[in-house]
Amino acid sequence: MLYSERVMDHFEHPRNAGEIEDADGVGQVGNAKCGDIMRMYIKVDENENITDVKFKTFGCGAAIATSSMATELIKGKSIKEALKLTNSAVVEALEGLPPVKIHCSVLAEEAIKAAIDNYYQRKNGGEGVTVNDACAACEH
């Protein structure tokens, strides 16, 4: 299986790896078939901009690379912008993934959306706006 240089760079030198102790939102997703688990942490300011994002991933090189790239693509962006991130954008930013590893990019997208959903749940006392509502509001 051949990986692009960019995938290898993000695997060997992941960006934003770790956790945020006082995160405003935490999302975790996994794939039972391959065993990959991704946890995303986001820090959000009063204007709903993502000021920091970190990840912890248990999985293959592609899972680590897609987690790393996804965090790079949303750091400093608004929540509305982050909700527009697709797995295809992650794959494109990594200059491609083998077809059997595309599911890793899907997990990265889902982990970010889960962290944002968790942020809204915490902000609204466990109720109110969810990712689906916010996503509808962002009109993409």
C-alpha angles and dihedrals in degrees: 000000000000122000127194119251089250092056090050091048092052091045095049095037107026117193121224095008116164135048138287110231095204097034119168090215135017125188130183128189134169144185114227093199097059100021096236115152123186127189120188126194123196134190114202129193128217090272091055094252118145103241096175137012130181136174142203115200130183106195150070127325092268091053091052093045094049091048090051094047094045091055090050091051095053103034109115093011128116119258089249090056092046091053089059092060111117131195087242090060090052091050091047092049089052090050092244142318131226110265092248089058099050089098088069090063089049089054091051091053091046093048092054092048090048090053090050091048089051090050091055092046091052093044092051097041094257094312141071126044117034130182090269092055093044091045091053089049093053091061100218 
